[in-house]
Amino acid sequence: MYYVTPSEGEVFKRFSPDLQKRNLELRDQRTKDYEVFLGQLKEYSKSDKPIWTAAAEAQAKAREELQLKETQEKALQQKMREEMRAAQAQGR
């Protein structure tokens, strides 16, 4: 079975030139994503809780932070609109 299975290099050489180019372009992003994933797993494993529980809590926390950020941005946009309307009203 070992002799039948091609190596990674042989498989890569069989790709079309477009696929080879795309694979090389995305390789750095894939390695970065994998490193981030491993870092998250290491953080989750430091907890006494099971990894899936720690991951779910981290996702919930990230969602809450995103919602808070969106709320703050909307409030800032609303404030800017009100200031612009006030400036327009004074200019007339």
Secondary structure, 3 states (H helix, E strand, C coil): CCCCCCCHHHHHHHCCHHHHHHHHHHHHHHHHHHHHHHHHHHHHHHCCCCHHHHHHHHHHHHHHHHHHHHHHHHHHHHHHHHHHHHHHHHHC
